Amino acid sequence: MKVKTSITLSEDLLETIDAMSAPYKNRSEFIEFALRQAVAQMIRDERNARDLEIINQYADEINAEVEDALSYQTMP
């Protein structure tokens, strides 16, 4: 379902939107596409930040395990 809304944009941004929205049915379709892309990227960025936080939380433990495993390797 589509909902009609009103937003205020700077004139230069609106000119850019109009120039780039030619492949789309209308300005609204372009803006919806662009916002979906931006929101999806924000969600990915948040997920990546959480994953990195978890990795960093266990980094010392993981590195110690790797160093231990590498110590069993023999040199040629």
RARA-V622869 format. One record per backbone hydrogen bond with DSSP energy under -1.0 kcal/mol. CO is the residue of the C=O (numbers start at 1). NH is the residue of the N-H. Records with the same first field share a line. If there is no record, write none. Layout:
# RARA-V622869
CO: NH  NH
This chain:
# RARA-V622869
10: 14
11: 15
12: 16
13: 17
14: 18
15: 19
16: 20
17: 21
21: 24
26: 30
27: 31
28: 32
29: 33
30: 34
31: 35
32: 36
33: 37
34: 38
35: 39
36: 40
37: 41
38: 42
39: 43
40: 44
41: 45
42: 46
43: 47
44: 48
45: 49
46: 50
47: 51
48: 52
49: 53
50: 54
51: 55
52: 56
53: 57
54: 58
58: 62
59: 63
60: 64
61: 65
62: 66
63: 67
64: 68
65: 69
66: 70
67: 71
69: 72
70: 73
